[in-house]
Structure formats: C-alpha cells, structure tokens
Amino acid sequence: MMNARAFAAQTAPRRHAQRTRDPPGASRQHLAVTDNTEHQSSSAGSAAPHHRRHRPHWLPDRHTGARTLRVVAAAINSWFAHRAASKGAALSFYMLFSLAPILVLVISIAGLFFGAEAARGEIFSQLEGLVGEQGATAIQEILAATHRAGGSGMAALVATGILLVGATSAFAELKSSLDDIWHVPVPETAGWQQLLRTRLLSFSLVLVLAFMLLVSLIVNAALAVVERLWGQLWTQSWFAPVADVLSTAFSFAVVTALFAVIFKMLPNARIAWRDVTMGAVITALLFSIGKRLIGLYLGNSAVASSYGAAGSVVALMLWVYYSAQIFFFGAELTRQYALQFGSLRGKPAEKLAE
C-alpha cells in the first residue's frame, strides 16, 4: 500500500506539468492544423501542373549547345561506323551508269510541257552550276551517246527497259545505304515484290526530279518576263541583283526539298517531316558550301587532266563521290537529330523501322 501511494505522489507532479505545457485540445488542434497544411500543400501541388506552361521541346535552352555538340559528334562517329566512304564509292559507280537514263527520262517528261530543247538547256545550266564545266561536258557527251544509241521496234523497247532499270539503280543503291544508316533490319525474304517496290519507289524520285525541273523552268521564265517588263518601264540596274538573289534562294529551296523527299521516302523507317526538314536544310547548307570547295579542288588540281580523254568522266565521278560524303553526313545528322531532339527521342531502336 505504501509503495502505491509513494508512486502516485511521485507521478502526480509530472502529469500536472504535462497538462500545464499542453493545454486541453492542443494535440487535436495541432493534428488538425498539420492535416490542413498537408492537404493545402497537396492541393497546391496537384493544381500547379494545370497552370504550368509546358515549354516546346524545339525551343533552345541552356542545354541546347551541349546537345548540339553531342549530335554532331554522334553523327561523325556514325559516319565512320557506317563506312560512308565505301558507300560513296558504290554510289558514284552506280550514278555513272544511271545519270544518262535519269536525264533522258527527266528531259522527256519536262519536254512534254516546255519542249526538249528548253528542258535540256535548263538542266545543263543547273548541272554546270553544280558540277562545273568539265562535269557538265561529260554529262552532255554521255547523253548524246545515249541518244545516238537509240533504235526502233524491238531494239527501242529493250532500250526503254534498260533505261528504266538504269535510271532506278542509283536510287536503289541510295535506298540500301540509307536503310543501313537508319539501322533498318534486312528483310528475311527479299523476293520480286520487294524488288518491284524498290524500283517503283526509285522511279517516283525520277518523277520528282522531273517535277522540280518543271518548276525551275516556270520560275526562271517568270523571272525573265518580270525582268524584261521591268526594264521597259524603269531602269533594270537594281532589279538584276534582286533576280539573282531570288534565283539563288529558289535553287537552295529546290535542293532542300529534294533532300527532304529523299530522306523521307527512301529509307524504310518512321521519320517525321519535321525531322527530315531540319536535316534537309542542314544538308543543303553543307552541300552549298561543299560544292564550291569541290569545284575549287577539281579546278586547281590535275586529277582530271591526268586521265586524258576520260578526264571529264573522272571529274564527274569525283564530284559525285565527294557530294555523296556530304549527303551521307547529312543523313547521319538527320538521324541523330531525330533521336535526340525530334520525334524519335526516347523510342527504342526496334520501333524505328516500318
């Protein structure tokens, strides 16, 4: 009994002090305030994303510079890994035998609307600006030999078939190279249906080239008419530079559109138009710079002249080879941009093929 009374006497002051420090209902009020604060914070946290503006992924930020350097470095590594030099050599070989059939088909289609002479003059003018005088001369000689080899009857029919096969061979080789760059798996059964699909796709690009030639003829004719009318009304001294700028801008737009169509149509992969557009613009810029450097190299070196009569053909093949290196590097940049910035960002590799 004494022990119980002594224990009660000892614990009573402790309970009194606890009641003095914590008034009645304080614990419940503290819990209520804590729950209310947590509820408000959770409500604010859940409501915040609704008022937060999502920043578009294509806008530059503080990481854009570093990611751009990573894209360029990855494109260079992939360019070496995919053996672009060997692909360029194969493409230049196929292009040597496909260029004349391609030009024959393009001039024939465009000649239906503007006449063969106008189409031939326009395309040689464009080619001289691209490959230089030696390359344009070689193309003229090859095309003239192709016309002289024409026949009639069964020979003409066979020649037309060979013409179609030859015109699509370079694009078929280009498709194979782009499929390798985009890591498209090789089909297990490559039968005649796959071959026919590839040839039809390649022929569609020939039609695209013919359409672009038609547009180029229309634009150049329109500029010539405007320049002539402007010269009759006012002095044309200041309009000529403007016409040159417009013609250069249009040529750049045509090259960009051609690269975009090739990057989109040829590889058997899911690629968004915004990815190929960015890659085509960059490739067209590199191509515009590269063609001048290639022209300076071919014009100041003795590579072509050392081959004698075949010098023009060698100059053409060298131009195709170096241009192919620029094209394949642009394809690598397009792929890396799509993987790190564009529509393929974060997607597994097996989802890229169609």
NORJOLIN-V212170 format. One record per residue. N is the residue number from 1. RES is the residue in three letters. OMEGA is omega as a letter, one per 30 degrees, with the letter a starting at -180 (* if undefined). D_LAST is the distance of its C-alpha to the last C-alpha in Angstrom with 1 decimal. Layout:
n->{N:N}
res->{RES:RES}
omega->{OMEGA:OMEGA}
d_last->{D_LAST:D_LAST}
This chain:
n->{1:2:3:4:5:6:7:8:9:10:11:12:13:14:15:16:17:18:19:20:21:22:23:24:25:26:27:28:29:30:31:32:33:34:35:36:37:38:39:40:41:42:43:44:45:46:47:48:49:50:51:52:53:54:55:56:57:58:59:60:61:62:63:64:65:66:67:68:69:70:71:72:73:74:75:76:77:78:79:80:81:82:83:84:85:86:87:88:89:90:91:92:93:94:95:96:97:98:99:100:101:102:103:104:105:106:107:108:109:110:111:112:113:114:115:116:117:118:119:120:121:122:123:124:125:126:127:128:129:130:131:132:133:134:135:136:137:138:139:140:141:142:143:144:145:146:147:148:149:150:151:152:153:154:155:156:157:158:159:160:161:162:163:164:165:166:167:168:169:170:171:172:173:174:175:176:177:178:179:180:181:182:183:184:185:186:187:188:189:190:191:192:193:194:195:196:197:198:199:200:201:202:203:204:205:206:207:208:209:210:211:212:213:214:215:216:217:218:219:220:221:222:223:224:225:226:227:228:229:230:231:232:233:234:235:236:237:238:239:240:241:242:243:244:245:246:247:248:249:250:251:252:253:254:255:256:257:258:259:260:261:262:263:264:265:266:267:268:269:270:271:272:273:274:275:276:277:278:279:280:281:282:283:284:285:286:287:288:289:290:291:292:293:294:295:296:297:298:299:300:301:302:303:304:305:306:307:308:309:310:311:312:313:314:315:316:317:318:319:320:321:322:323:324:325:326:327:328:329:330:331:332:333:334:335:336:337:338:339:340:341:342:343:344:345:346:347:348:349:350:351:352:353:354}
res->{MET:MET:ASN:ALA:ARG:ALA:PHE:ALA:ALA:GLN:THR:ALA:PRO:ARG:ARG:HIS:ALA:GLN:ARG:THR:ARG:ASP:PRO:PRO:GLY:ALA:SER:ARG:GLN:HIS:LEU:ALA:VAL:THR:ASP:ASN:THR:GLU:HIS:GLN:SER:SER:SER:ALA:GLY:SER:ALA:ALA:PRO:HIS:HIS:ARG:ARG:HIS:ARG:PRO:HIS:TRP:LEU:PRO:ASP:ARG:HIS:THR:GLY:ALA:ARG:THR:LEU:ARG:VAL:VAL:ALA:ALA:ALA:ILE:ASN:SER:TRP:PHE:ALA:HIS:ARG:ALA:ALA:SER:LYS:GLY:ALA:ALA:LEU:SER:PHE:TYR:MET:LEU:PHE:SER:LEU:ALA:PRO:ILE:LEU:VAL:LEU:VAL:ILE:SER:ILE:ALA:GLY:LEU:PHE:PHE:GLY:ALA:GLU:ALA:ALA:ARG:GLY:GLU:ILE:PHE:SER:GLN:LEU:GLU:GLY:LEU:VAL:GLY:GLU:GLN:GLY:ALA:THR:ALA:ILE:GLN:GLU:ILE:LEU:ALA:ALA:THR:HIS:ARG:ALA:GLY:GLY:SER:GLY:MET:ALA:ALA:LEU:VAL:ALA:THR:GLY:ILE:LEU:LEU:VAL:GLY:ALA:THR:SER:ALA:PHE:ALA:GLU:LEU:LYS:SER:SER:LEU:ASP:ASP:ILE:TRP:HIS:VAL:PRO:VAL:PRO:GLU:THR:ALA:GLY:TRP:GLN:GLN:LEU:LEU:ARG:THR:ARG:LEU:LEU:SER:PHE:SER:LEU:VAL:LEU:VAL:LEU:ALA:PHE:MET:LEU:LEU:VAL:SER:LEU:ILE:VAL:ASN:ALA:ALA:LEU:ALA:VAL:VAL:GLU:ARG:LEU:TRP:GLY:GLN:LEU:TRP:THR:GLN:SER:TRP:PHE:ALA:PRO:VAL:ALA:ASP:VAL:LEU:SER:THR:ALA:PHE:SER:PHE:ALA:VAL:VAL:THR:ALA:LEU:PHE:ALA:VAL:ILE:PHE:LYS:MET:LEU:PRO:ASN:ALA:ARG:ILE:ALA:TRP:ARG:ASP:VAL:THR:MET:GLY:ALA:VAL:ILE:THR:ALA:LEU:LEU:PHE:SER:ILE:GLY:LYS:ARG:LEU:ILE:GLY:LEU:TYR:LEU:GLY:ASN:SER:ALA:VAL:ALA:SER:SER:TYR:GLY:ALA:ALA:GLY:SER:VAL:VAL:ALA:LEU:MET:LEU:TRP:VAL:TYR:TYR:SER:ALA:GLN:ILE:PHE:PHE:PHE:GLY:ALA:GLU:LEU:THR:ARG:GLN:TYR:ALA:LEU:GLN:PHE:GLY:SER:LEU:ARG:GLY:LYS:PRO:ALA:GLU:LYS:LEU:ALA:GLU}
omega->{l:l:l:l:l:l:l:l:a:a:a:l:l:l:l:l:l:l:l:l:a:l:a:l:a:a:l:l:l:l:l:l:l:l:a:l:l:l:l:a:l:l:l:l:a:a:a:a:a:a:a:l:l:a:l:a:a:l:l:l:a:l:a:a:a:l:l:l:l:l:a:l:l:l:l:l:l:l:l:a:a:l:a:l:l:l:l:l:l:a:l:l:l:a:l:a:a:a:l:l:l:a:l:l:a:l:l:a:l:l:l:a:a:a:a:a:l:l:l:l:l:a:l:l:l:a:l:l:a:a:a:a:a:l:l:l:l:l:l:l:l:a:l:l:l:l:a:a:a:a:a:l:a:l:l:l:l:l:l:l:l:l:l:l:a:a:a:a:a:l:l:l:l:l:l:l:l:l:l:l:a:l:l:a:l:l:a:l:l:a:a:l:l:l:l:l:l:a:l:l:l:l:l:l:l:l:l:l:l:l:l:l:l:l:l:l:a:a:l:l:l:l:l:l:l:l:l:l:l:l:l:a:a:l:a:a:a:a:a:l:l:l:l:l:l:l:l:l:l:l:l:l:l:l:l:l:l:l:l:l:l:a:a:a:a:a:l:a:l:a:l:a:a:l:a:l:l:l:l:l:l:l:l:l:l:a:l:l:a:a:l:l:l:l:l:a:a:a:a:l:a:a:a:a:a:a:l:a:l:a:a:l:l:l:l:l:l:l:l:a:a:l:l:l:l:a:a:l:l:l:l:l:l:l:a:l:l:a:a:a:a:a:a:a:l:a:l:a:a:l:a:a:l:*}
d_last->{90.9:91.6:88.3:86.5:88.5:87.9:84.1:84.1:86.2:83.8:80.6:82.0:81.8:78.2:77.2:79.2:77.5:74.1:75.0:76.4:73.2:70.9:72.3:71.7:68.3:66.9:64.4:63.2:63.0:61.1:58.6:58.2:57.7:55.2:53.2:53.4:52.3:49.3:48.4:48.6:46.6:43.8:44.0:43.8:40.9:39.0:39.9:39.1:35.3:35.8:37.9:35.8:33.8:30.4:29.9:26.9:24.7:24.9:28.7:30.3:32.2:34.3:31.3:29.6:31.6:30.9:27.1:27.1:29.0:26.5:23.6:25.7:26.8:23.3:22.2:25.4:24.8:21.2:22.7:25.2:23.0:20.6:23.8:23.4:26.9:26.0:22.9:25.3:27.9:25.6:24.3:28.0:29.0:26.5:27.3:31.0:30.5:27.9:29.7:32.5:30.4:28.1:31.3:33.0:30.2:30.0:33.8:34.1:31.8:33.4:36.8:36.7:37.1:39.1:40.6:39.7:42.2:40.9:37.3:38.4:40.5:37.9:35.2:37.8:38.9:35.4:34.9:38.3:37.4:34.3:35.4:39.2:42.0:41.7:38.0:38.6:41.6:39.5:37.0:39.9:41.4:38.2:37.7:41.4:41.3:38.3:40.4:43.4:41.5:40.9:42.6:43.1:42.5:40.4:40.2:38.6:36.1:35.2:35.1:32.7:30.3:30.6:30.2:26.8:25.6:27.1:25.7:22.1:22.6:22.5:19.2:17.7:19.1:17.8:14.2:14.8:16.3:13.7:11.0:13.8:14.5:11.2:11.4:8.4:9.9:11.8:11.4:14.5:15.8:15.6:17.8:19.1:16.4:13.9:16.9:17.7:14.3:14.6:18.2:17.7:15.3:17.9:20.7:19.3:19.7:23.2:23.8:22.7:25.2:27.9:27.3:27.7:30.9:32.2:31.7:33.4:36.3:36.7:36.8:39.2:41.4:41.6:42.5:45.2:46.6:46.8:48.4:50.9:51.8:52.0:54.4:56.6:56.9:57.0:56.9:53.5:54.1:51.7:49.1:48.2:46.6:44.7:43.4:42.4:40.5:38.7:37.8:36.5:34.4:33.0:32.2:30.4:28.4:27.5:26.3:24.3:22.6:21.9:20.2:18.2:17.0:16.2:14.3:12.2:11.8:11.9:9.4:5.9:5.0:5.8:9.5:12.4:15.2:17.7:16.1:16.1:19.5:21.1:19.8:21.0:24.4:24.9:24.0:26.3:29.0:28.7:28.7:31.8:33.6:32.5:33.6:37.1:37.3:36.2:38.7:41.4:40.7:40.7:43.8:45.8:45.0:46.4:43.1:42.9:46.7:47.2:45.3:47.8:46.7:43.1:43.0:41.2:38.4:38.2:38.1:35.2:33.2:34.1:33.0:29.6:29.3:30.2:28.1:25.1:25.9:25.9:22.6:20.8:22.6:21.3:17.7:18.5:20.2:17.3:15.0:18.0:18.8:15.4:15.8:19.5:20.2:17.3:14.5:12.9:16.5:17.0:13.5:13.1:11.4:9.3:7.7:6.6:3.8:0.0}
